[in-house]
């Protein structure tokens, strides 16, 4: 089953400590590219999130955004015993060094341990954030799978159209070669007298071989079958599919260059349109 690289998932939770919202967004990218936007107090979650994403995803640009709003904000309190101890120490300094400058109130509050802050239980917040991430990641993978299934269906419909074009050209090929031979003979009628019969026949045979696209049609059919097979495989197949589009396009170009009648030219143009449509869709496949 193919997976798309384009998907979005969101999970949120509210509790006594506040609210959390986690978003995962992915778009197409040649390799796996991870970006994190986390609150500073929860920055330690990034390594675990990164490892989990690498285990579940192989390609795509993925953005992970976590928003945290604490309930009631942060509460500040003064540690009275530490402040009293600091005041005693400053009194001793003043008695020993009367000329020494004394710190102001803000400097005292900045002293380690004097001012304490109390907020939500970060252990509980961290645990909830991890649960939210697992929930969002599962949703993201499922969304990528659904999108991939839709892309595969679109590609298969175009593969069927490619088969139809190949079958049409194969059916017309004997008539095309006969008409081409007649056209060449008519053009050479004026110089027939100047050419030896063997030379004329050799030239006609060579031109017919150059216009025979049976091998190109067979390779187109083979590549179509391989694309269909790749769509049934597990794991990332986007790069392989992109390569097969190049091979299909090469055969379509050869078919176009060998074309000597309008029917083949129209089929070659239609093939290139179908291949380009598939190539654009494959850009989103993991």
Secondary structure, DSSP 8 states (H G I E B T S, - for coil): ---BS-EEEEEEEEETTEEEEEEEEEE--SSEEEEEE--GGGGGGHHHHHHHHHHH--SEEEEEEEEEEESS--EEEE-HHHHHHHHHHHHHHHHH-TTS----HHHHHHSTTTEEEE-S-HHHHHHHHHHHHHHHHHHHHHHHHHHHHHHHHHHHHHHHHHHHHHHHHHHHHHHHHHHHHHHHHHHHGGGGGGS-HHHHHHHHHHHHHHH--HHHHHHHHHHHHHHHHHTTSSS--HHHHHHHHHHHHHHHHHHHHH--SHHHHHHHHHHHHHHHHHHHHHTTB-
